[in-house]
Amino acid sequence: MSRITKLKKGISHSAAVEQFDGFTKQPLFVGADFGVTITAESAAMADPIGWSKAHGKNVHDLLDVHGALLIRGLGALAPSAFKAVFEVVANRSLPYDHRVTERTEVGENNVYTSTDHPATHDLPMHHELSFHRHIAEHIAFYCLTPSREHGSTPLSDGYQLYGTIPEEVRRAFEMRDLLYVRNTGSPITTSWQQTFQTDDRTDVEKYCDLHGMQYRWKDNGELQTLDRKPSTLRHPRSGRRIWCNHTHLLHLHTYPPELVRRLFSGCAPMDLPHNVFFGDGHAIPDEFVDAIGTAYVASAHRFVWQACDLLLIDNLRVAHGRDRYDGERLLHVVMGGLFDRMSPA
């Protein structure tokens, strides 16, 4: 029986460094049931794509077992090389569709800055595109410049998090689903042209129809979409249930009070740039949103970025965020594979 096969059968993390053909492996976090660090052999720096092709099956299997995998030792990667390594060890890359935040494409199709969000703000942990019907299966970050202070990418294991959401909250969300409401035209969100990467309304309408979204063009030319989706998903490989939604990022309760007073005083909840309701249109209690946020914060695990680190994540299982930071910080991101959360389990 191979070492990888044994890992798939559930052998627990060991603090000791384990030697594999082409790399070493050790836990990414102390006391966590997910995440490993692998350090590539020195030859990988001269030919990272070749190393990925030689060891891609083992790397992919480790990612499947552990949910998050930090690769060190590949050296400097241009966007094209980063994308190539990702496609060898994880999945075919995809464009960033249905955008809720700005990213800048960098020199290669489907490679972007990790986020253009201000450095002074934290980004709560989330599964990329968890509000969407089609969710990226894998996501990878490549560190070009680590920040001088802070700037971690906190990670949370969805298997563990699901059980920490209060039962009352979990039951209500799973029974009633969620309704994501979005209105373009606000200074704090992307335009419909940026969101859907087109200037053609017909393209937008086709996209909404394809993904089961209701839409309405307003008299001022802006767009409202309503999208009903489940709050959880069952992992396609393990069969385990995962808390997977954007409530704690997009609900009205998460808006800074000063922002509401300055820009949205008197605005109806359905007319905000983003908001989330139960699937039947009823309001989600603020205390439910607080409980979800608290569970994410309690489940966070962090590591310190080094230049040339490459982090691979099973996006269906592991949530990621970004801590505020000082100084320069630059990460690239690529995502790939599509999981249809509306397909029969």
C-alpha positions as a Markdown table, in Angstrom:
| # | Residue | x | y | z |
|---|---|---|---|---|
| 1 | Met | 0.0 | 0.0 | 0.0 |
| 2 | Ser | 1.4 | 3.4 | -1.0 |
| 3 | Arg | 2.0 | 6.2 | 1.5 |
| 4 | Ile | -0.7 | 8.3 | -0.4 |
| 5 | Thr | -3.2 | 5.5 | -0.2 |
| 6 | Lys | -2.6 | 5.2 | 3.6 |
| 7 | Leu | -3.2 | 9.0 | 3.9 |
| 8 | Lys | -6.5 | 8.6 | 2.1 |
| 9 | Lys | -7.5 | 6.0 | 4.6 |
| 10 | Gly | -7.3 | 8.6 | 7.3 |
| 11 | Ile | -3.9 | 8.4 | 8.9 |
| 12 | Ser | -3.6 | 11.5 | 11.2 |
| 13 | His | -1.1 | 14.3 | 10.8 |
| 14 | Ser | 2.3 | 13.8 | 12.3 |
| 15 | Ala | 4.5 | 16.6 | 13.6 |
| 16 | Ala | 7.5 | 14.8 | 12.0 |
| 17 | Val | 8.7 | 15.7 | 8.6 |
| 18 | Glu | 7.9 | 12.9 | 6.1 |
| 19 | Gln | 10.0 | 12.2 | 3.0 |
| 20 | Phe | 8.3 | 11.6 | -0.3 |
| 21 | Asp | 9.8 | 11.2 | -3.8 |
| 22 | Gly | 10.5 | 14.8 | -4.8 |
| 23 | Phe | 9.4 | 16.6 | -1.6 |
| 24 | Thr | 9.0 | 16.5 | 2.1 |
| 25 | Lys | 5.7 | 16.9 | 4.0 |
| 26 | Gln | 4.7 | 18.2 | 7.4 |
| 27 | Pro | 1.6 | 19.7 | 9.0 |
| 28 | Leu | 0.7 | 23.3 | 8.0 |
| 29 | Phe | -0.9 | 24.0 | 11.4 |
| 30 | Val | -0.3 | 22.6 | 14.9 |
| 31 | Gly | -3.3 | 20.7 | 16.3 |
| 32 | Ala | -5.5 | 21.1 | 13.1 |
| 33 | Asp | -7.0 | 18.2 | 11.2 |
| 34 | Phe | -6.3 | 19.8 | 7.8 |
| 35 | Gly | -3.5 | 21.5 | 5.9 |
| 36 | Val | 0.0 | 20.3 | 5.1 |
| 37 | Thr | 3.2 | 22.0 | 3.9 |
| 38 | Ile | 5.3 | 20.3 | 1.3 |
| 39 | Thr | 8.8 | 21.5 | 0.4 |
| 40 | Ala | 9.9 | 20.6 | -3.1 |
| 41 | Glu | 13.4 | 19.2 | -3.8 |
| 42 | Ser | 15.9 | 21.8 | -4.9 |
| 43 | Ala | 15.7 | 20.8 | -8.5 |
| 44 | Ala | 12.1 | 22.0 | -8.7 |
| 45 | Met | 13.3 | 25.6 | -8.7 |
| 46 | Ala | 15.0 | 25.1 | -12.1 |
| 47 | Asp | 11.9 | 23.5 | -13.6 |
| 48 | Pro | 8.8 | 24.0 | -11.5 |
| 49 | Ile | 6.4 | 22.8 | -14.3 |
| 50 | Gly | 8.5 | 19.7 | -14.8 |
| 51 | Trp | 8.4 | 19.0 | -11.1 |
| 52 | Ser | 4.7 | 19.5 | -11.1 |
| 53 | Lys | 4.2 | 17.0 | -13.9 |
| 54 | Ala | 6.5 | 14.4 | -12.2 |
| 55 | His | 4.7 | 14.7 | -8.8 |
| 56 | Gly | 1.3 | 16.1 | -9.7 |
| 57 | Lys | -0.7 | 12.9 | -8.8 |
| 58 | Asn | 0.8 | 12.7 | -5.3 |
| 59 | Val | 0.3 | 16.5 | -4.8 |
| 60 | His | -3.3 | 16.3 | -6.0 |
| 61 | Asp | -4.0 | 13.3 | -3.7 |
| 62 | Leu | -2.5 | 15.1 | -0.7 |
| 63 | Leu | -4.7 | 18.1 | -1.5 |
| 64 | Asp | -7.7 | 15.8 | -1.7 |
| 65 | Val | -6.9 | 14.4 | 1.8 |
| 66 | His | -5.9 | 17.5 | 3.6 |
| 67 | Gly | -7.9 | 20.3 | 2.0 |
| 68 | Ala | -5.1 | 22.9 | 1.9 |
| 69 | Leu | -1.5 | 22.5 | 0.7 |
| 70 | Leu | 1.3 | 25.0 | 1.0 |
| 71 | Ile | 4.1 | 24.3 | -1.5 |
| 72 | Arg | 7.5 | 25.8 | -0.9 |
| 73 | Gly | 10.6 | 25.6 | -3.0 |
| 74 | Leu | 9.3 | 26.2 | -6.5 |
| 75 | Gly | 11.0 | 29.6 | -6.8 |
| 76 | Ala | 9.8 | 32.6 | -8.7 |
| 77 | Leu | 6.8 | 31.9 | -11.0 |
| 78 | Ala | 5.6 | 34.2 | -13.8 |
| 79 | Pro | 1.8 | 34.2 | -14.2 |
| 80 | Ser | 2.0 | 31.7 | -17.0 |
| 81 | Ala | 4.1 | 29.3 | -14.9 |
| 82 | Phe | 1.8 | 29.7 | -11.9 |
| 83 | Lys | -1.2 | 28.9 | -14.1 |
| 84 | Ala | 0.6 | 25.9 | -15.6 |
| 85 | Val | 1.5 | 24.4 | -12.2 |
| 86 | Phe | -2.1 | 24.9 | -11.0 |
| 87 | Glu | -3.5 | 23.1 | -14.0 |
| 88 | Val | -1.1 | 20.2 | -13.6 |
| 89 | Val | -1.7 | 19.5 | -9.9 |
| 90 | Ala | -5.3 | 20.8 | -9.4 |
| 91 | Asn | -7.7 | 21.6 | -12.2 |
| 92 | Arg | -8.2 | 23.5 | -15.5 |
| 93 | Ser | -8.2 | 27.3 | -14.8 |
| 94 | Leu | -11.3 | 29.3 | -15.2 |
| 95 | Pro | -12.2 | 33.1 | -15.6 |
| 96 | Tyr | -13.4 | 35.0 | -12.6 |
| 97 | Asp | -17.1 | 35.3 | -13.5 |
| 98 | His | -20.0 | 36.9 | -11.6 |
| 99 | Arg | -17.7 | 39.2 | -9.7 |
| 100 | Val | -18.6 | 40.7 | -6.3 |
| 101 | Thr | -15.2 | 42.4 | -5.8 |
| 102 | Glu | -12.5 | 43.8 | -8.1 |
| 103 | Arg | -9.5 | 41.8 | -9.2 |
| 104 | Thr | -7.0 | 42.7 | -11.9 |
| 105 | Glu | -6.0 | 40.2 | -14.6 |
| 106 | Val | -2.2 | 39.9 | -14.7 |
| 107 | Gly | -0.5 | 39.0 | -17.9 |
| 108 | Glu | -2.2 | 35.6 | -18.4 |
| 109 | Asn | -5.7 | 34.5 | -19.0 |
| 110 | Asn | -7.4 | 33.5 | -15.7 |
| 111 | Val | -4.6 | 34.8 | -13.4 |
| 112 | Tyr | -5.6 | 37.7 | -11.2 |
| 113 | Thr | -4.5 | 39.8 | -8.3 |
| 114 | Ser | -5.8 | 38.0 | -5.2 |
| 115 | Thr | -8.0 | 41.1 | -4.4 |
| 116 | Asp | -8.0 | 44.8 | -4.9 |
| 117 | His | -9.8 | 45.3 | -1.6 |
| 118 | Pro | -8.2 | 48.0 | 0.6 |
| 119 | Ala | -5.4 | 46.9 | 2.8 |
| 120 | Thr | -7.0 | 48.5 | 5.9 |
| 121 | His | -9.9 | 46.1 | 5.8 |
| 122 | Asp | -10.2 | 42.4 | 6.8 |
| 123 | Leu | -11.9 | 40.1 | 4.3 |
| 124 | Pro | -13.9 | 37.5 | 6.3 |
| 125 | Met | -13.3 | 33.8 | 5.5 |
| 126 | His | -15.4 | 32.4 | 2.7 |
| 127 | His | -15.6 | 29.8 | 0.0 |
| 128 | Glu | -14.9 | 31.5 | -3.3 |
| 129 | Leu | -18.2 | 32.0 | -5.2 |
| 130 | Ser | -20.3 | 30.2 | -2.6 |
| 131 | Phe | -23.3 | 32.3 | -3.4 |
| 132 | His | -23.2 | 31.0 | -7.0 |
| 133 | Arg | -24.7 | 27.8 | -8.5 |
| 134 | His | -21.3 | 26.8 | -10.0 |
| 135 | Ile | -18.5 | 27.0 | -7.4 |
| 136 | Ala | -14.8 | 26.7 | -8.1 |
| 137 | Glu | -13.5 | 23.4 | -6.9 |
| 138 | His | -9.9 | 24.6 | -6.4 |
| 139 | Ile | -8.2 | 27.9 | -5.8 |
| 140 | Ala | -4.5 | 28.8 | -5.6 |
| 141 | Phe | -2.6 | 31.8 | -4.3 |
| 142 | Tyr | 1.0 | 32.6 | -5.2 |
| 143 | Cys | 2.9 | 35.0 | -3.0 |
| 144 | Leu | 5.1 | 37.5 | -4.8 |
| 145 | Thr | 5.5 | 40.0 | -2.0 |
| 146 | Pro | 4.6 | 39.1 | 1.6 |
| 147 | Ser | 3.4 | 42.0 | 3.7 |
| 148 | Arg | 5.7 | 43.6 | 6.3 |
| 149 | Glu | 3.0 | 43.4 | 9.0 |
| 150 | His | -0.1 | 41.1 | 9.3 |
| 151 | Gly | -1.7 | 40.2 | 5.9 |
| 152 | Ser | -2.3 | 36.5 | 6.7 |
| 153 | Thr | -4.7 | 34.3 | 4.7 |
| 154 | Pro | -6.7 | 32.7 | 7.5 |
| 155 | Leu | -8.1 | 29.2 | 6.6 |
| 156 | Ser | -11.0 | 27.3 | 8.1 |
| 157 | Asp | -11.9 | 23.6 | 7.7 |
| 158 | Gly | -15.4 | 23.4 | 6.5 |
| 159 | Tyr | -15.8 | 19.9 | 7.9 |
| 160 | Gln | -15.1 | 21.2 | 11.4 |
| 161 | Leu | -17.0 | 24.5 | 11.0 |
| 162 | Tyr | -20.3 | 22.9 | 10.0 |
| 163 | Gly | -20.6 | 21.3 | 13.5 |
| 164 | Thr | -19.8 | 24.6 | 15.3 |
| 165 | Ile | -22.7 | 26.6 | 13.7 |
| 166 | Pro | -25.5 | 26.6 | 16.3 |
| 167 | Glu | -28.1 | 24.0 | 15.6 |
| 168 | Glu | -30.9 | 26.5 | 15.5 |
| 169 | Val | -29.1 | 28.5 | 12.8 |
| 170 | Arg | -28.1 | 25.5 | 10.8 |
| 171 | Arg | -31.6 | 24.0 | 10.8 |
| 172 | Ala | -33.2 | 27.3 | 9.7 |
| 173 | Phe | -30.7 | 27.8 | 6.9 |
| 174 | Glu | -30.9 | 24.3 | 5.6 |
| 175 | Met | -34.8 | 24.2 | 5.7 |
| 176 | Arg | -35.4 | 27.6 | 4.1 |
| 177 | Asp | -32.4 | 28.1 | 1.7 |
| 178 | Leu | -31.1 | 31.6 | 1.0 |
| 179 | Leu | -32.0 | 34.5 | -1.4 |
| 180 | Tyr | -29.1 | 36.7 | -2.5 |
| 181 | Val | -30.2 | 40.1 | -3.7 |
| 182 | Arg | -27.9 | 42.3 | -5.7 |
| 183 | Asn | -28.4 | 45.8 | -7.1 |
| 184 | Thr | -25.8 | 47.5 | -9.3 |
| 185 | Gly | -25.2 | 51.2 | -9.4 |
| 186 | Ser | -23.7 | 51.7 | -6.0 |
| 187 | Pro | -20.2 | 53.2 | -5.4 |
| 188 | Ile | -19.3 | 50.2 | -3.1 |
| 189 | Thr | -20.0 | 47.4 | -5.6 |
| 190 | Thr | -19.1 | 46.5 | -9.2 |
| 191 | Ser | -21.2 | 47.6 | -12.1 |
| 192 | Trp | -23.2 | 45.0 | -14.1 |
| 193 | Gln | -20.6 | 45.5 | -16.9 |
| 194 | Gln | -17.8 | 44.6 | -14.5 |
| 195 | Thr | -19.7 | 41.8 | -12.8 |
| 196 | Phe | -20.6 | 40.0 | -16.0 |
| 197 | Gln | -17.6 | 41.2 | -18.1 |
| 198 | Thr | -19.8 | 42.4 | -21.0 |
| 199 | Asp | -21.6 | 45.6 | -22.2 |
| 200 | Asp | -24.4 | 43.5 | -23.8 |
| 201 | Arg | -27.6 | 43.1 | -21.8 |
| 202 | Thr | -28.5 | 40.0 | -23.8 |
| 203 | Asp | -25.3 | 38.3 | -22.5 |
| 204 | Val | -26.3 | 39.2 | -19.0 |
| 205 | Glu | -29.8 | 37.8 | -19.4 |
| 206 | Lys | -28.5 | 34.5 | -20.9 |
| 207 | Tyr | -26.1 | 34.2 | -18.0 |
| 208 | Cys | -28.9 | 34.7 | -15.5 |
| 209 | Asp | -31.2 | 32.2 | -17.2 |
| 210 | Leu | -28.4 | 29.6 | -17.4 |
| 211 | His | -27.6 | 29.9 | -13.7 |
| 212 | Gly | -31.2 | 30.1 | -12.5 |
| 213 | Met | -31.1 | 33.7 | -11.4 |
| 214 | Gln | -34.1 | 36.1 | -11.6 |
| 215 | Tyr | -33.3 | 39.6 | -13.0 |
| 216 | Arg | -34.9 | 43.0 | -13.5 |
| 217 | Trp | -33.6 | 46.0 | -15.4 |
| 218 | Lys | -34.5 | 49.2 | -13.6 |
| 219 | Asp | -35.6 | 52.4 | -15.2 |
| 220 | Asn | -32.2 | 54.0 | -14.6 |
| 221 | Gly | -30.4 | 51.2 | -16.5 |
| 222 | Glu | -29.1 | 49.3 | -13.4 |
| 223 | Leu | -29.7 | 45.7 | -12.7 |
| 224 | Gln | -31.3 | 43.8 | -9.8 |
| 225 | Thr | -30.7 | 40.0 | -9.5 |
| 226 | Leu | -32.3 | 37.5 | -7.1 |
| 227 | Asp | -30.6 | 34.2 | -6.7 |
| 228 | Arg | -32.0 | 31.4 | -4.4 |
| 229 | Lys | -29.4 | 28.9 | -3.4 |
| 230 | Pro | -28.8 | 26.3 | -0.6 |
| 231 | Ser | -26.8 | 27.3 | 2.4 |
| 232 | Thr | -24.7 | 24.1 | 2.6 |
| 233 | Leu | -23.3 | 21.5 | 0.3 |
| 234 | Arg | -22.2 | 17.9 | 0.4 |
| 235 | His | -18.6 | 17.4 | -0.6 |
| 236 | Pro | -18.6 | 15.3 | -3.8 |
| 237 | Arg | -15.7 | 13.1 | -2.7 |
| 238 | Ser | -16.1 | 12.7 | 1.0 |
| 239 | Gly | -19.9 | 13.0 | 1.2 |
| 240 | Arg | -19.6 | 15.3 | 4.3 |
| 241 | Arg | -21.8 | 18.3 | 4.8 |
| 242 | Ile | -20.2 | 21.8 | 4.6 |
| 243 | Trp | -21.4 | 25.2 | 5.6 |
| 244 | Cys | -21.0 | 27.1 | 2.3 |
| 245 | Asn | -22.6 | 30.5 | 1.8 |
| 246 | His | -21.9 | 34.3 | 1.8 |
| 247 | Thr | -24.4 | 35.4 | 4.5 |
| 248 | His | -21.8 | 36.7 | 6.9 |
| 249 | Leu | -20.3 | 38.9 | 4.1 |
| 250 | Leu | -23.3 | 40.2 | 2.2 |
| 251 | His | -26.1 | 40.6 | 4.9 |
| 252 | Leu | -27.1 | 44.1 | 5.8 |
| 253 | His | -26.0 | 43.5 | 9.4 |
| 254 | Thr | -22.4 | 43.3 | 8.2 |
| 255 | Tyr | -22.5 | 46.8 | 6.7 |
| 256 | Pro | -20.5 | 49.4 | 8.7 |
| 257 | Pro | -23.1 | 51.6 | 10.5 |
| 258 | Glu | -21.4 | 54.8 | 9.3 |
| 259 | Leu | -21.7 | 53.5 | 5.7 |
| 260 | Val | -25.4 | 52.9 | 6.1 |
| 261 | Arg | -26.0 | 56.3 | 7.5 |
| 262 | Arg | -24.0 | 58.0 | 4.8 |
| 263 | Leu | -25.1 | 56.2 | 1.7 |
| 264 | Phe | -28.1 | 54.0 | 2.4 |
| 265 | Ser | -30.2 | 55.8 | 5.0 |
| 266 | Gly | -33.9 | 55.1 | 4.2 |
| 267 | Cys | -32.9 | 52.5 | 1.5 |
| 268 | Ala | -35.2 | 49.4 | 1.5 |
| 269 | Pro | -33.4 | 46.1 | 2.3 |
| 270 | Met | -34.2 | 44.8 | -1.1 |
| 271 | Asp | -32.6 | 47.8 | -2.8 |
| 272 | Leu | -29.2 | 47.6 | -1.1 |
| 273 | Pro | -26.1 | 46.7 | -3.2 |
| 274 | His | -26.0 | 43.3 | -1.5 |
| 275 | Asn | -28.3 | 41.6 | 1.0 |
| 276 | Val | -29.2 | 38.1 | 1.9 |
| 277 | Phe | -32.6 | 36.8 | 3.0 |
| 278 | Phe | -34.1 | 33.4 | 3.7 |
| 279 | Gly | -35.3 | 31.7 | 0.5 |
| 280 | Asp | -38.9 | 32.7 | 1.2 |
| 281 | Gly | -37.8 | 36.4 | 1.4 |
| 282 | His | -38.0 | 36.8 | 5.1 |
| 283 | Ala | -35.3 | 38.5 | 7.0 |
| 284 | Ile | -32.4 | 36.6 | 8.6 |
| 285 | Pro | -32.0 | 37.6 | 12.3 |
| 286 | Asp | -28.9 | 39.7 | 13.0 |
| 287 | Glu | -28.0 | 37.3 | 15.9 |
| 288 | Phe | -27.8 | 34.4 | 13.3 |
| 289 | Val | -25.4 | 36.5 | 11.3 |
| 290 | Asp | -23.3 | 37.2 | 14.4 |
| 291 | Ala | -23.3 | 33.5 | 15.3 |
| 292 | Ile | -21.9 | 32.6 | 11.9 |
| 293 | Gly | -19.2 | 35.2 | 12.1 |
| 294 | Thr | -18.2 | 34.1 | 15.5 |
| 295 | Ala | -17.9 | 30.5 | 14.3 |
| 296 | Tyr | -15.6 | 31.5 | 11.5 |
| 297 | Val | -13.4 | 33.6 | 13.7 |
| 298 | Ala | -13.0 | 30.8 | 16.2 |
| 299 | Ser | -12.1 | 28.3 | 13.5 |
| 300 | Ala | -9.4 | 30.3 | 11.8 |
| 301 | His | -5.8 | 29.0 | 11.4 |
| 302 | Arg | -3.0 | 31.1 | 10.1 |
| 303 | Phe | 0.5 | 30.7 | 8.7 |
| 304 | Val | 3.2 | 33.3 | 7.7 |
| 305 | Trp | 3.6 | 33.9 | 4.0 |
| 306 | Gln | 7.0 | 33.7 | 2.4 |
| 307 | Ala | 7.9 | 34.9 | -1.0 |
| 308 | Cys | 7.3 | 32.3 | -3.7 |
| 309 | Asp | 4.9 | 30.3 | -1.5 |
| 310 | Leu | 2.1 | 28.6 | -3.5 |
| 311 | Leu | -1.1 | 27.7 | -1.5 |
| 312 | Leu | -3.6 | 25.2 | -3.0 |
| 313 | Ile | -7.1 | 25.0 | -1.5 |
| 314 | Asp | -10.0 | 22.6 | -1.9 |
| 315 | Asn | -12.5 | 25.5 | -2.2 |
| 316 | Leu | -15.4 | 23.3 | -1.5 |
| 317 | Arg | -14.0 | 22.2 | 1.9 |
| 318 | Val | -11.7 | 25.1 | 3.1 |
| 319 | Ala | -12.7 | 28.7 | 3.5 |
| 320 | His | -10.1 | 31.5 | 3.2 |
| 321 | Gly | -9.9 | 35.2 | 4.1 |
| 322 | Arg | -7.4 | 38.0 | 4.3 |
| 323 | Asp | -6.2 | 40.0 | 7.3 |
| 324 | Arg | -5.6 | 43.7 | 7.0 |
| 325 | Tyr | -1.9 | 44.6 | 6.5 |
| 326 | Asp | 0.7 | 47.3 | 6.4 |
| 327 | Gly | 3.2 | 47.9 | 3.6 |
| 328 | Glu | 3.3 | 46.2 | 0.3 |
| 329 | Arg | 1.6 | 42.8 | -0.3 |
| 330 | Leu | 1.0 | 41.1 | -3.6 |
| 331 | Leu | -0.5 | 37.7 | -4.3 |
| 332 | His | -1.8 | 36.2 | -7.5 |
| 333 | Val | -4.8 | 33.9 | -7.7 |
| 334 | Val | -6.1 | 31.3 | -10.1 |
| 335 | Met | -9.2 | 29.1 | -9.7 |
| 336 | Gly | -10.5 | 26.1 | -11.6 |
| 337 | Gly | -12.9 | 23.2 | -11.8 |
| 338 | Leu | -16.7 | 23.7 | -11.4 |
| 339 | Phe | -19.0 | 22.1 | -8.9 |
| 340 | Asp | -22.7 | 22.4 | -9.6 |
| 341 | Arg | -24.3 | 22.7 | -6.2 |
| 342 | Met | -27.8 | 22.3 | -7.7 |
| 343 | Ser | -27.0 | 18.8 | -9.1 |
| 344 | Pro | -28.6 | 15.9 | -7.3 |
| 345 | Ala | -26.4 | 14.6 | -4.5 |
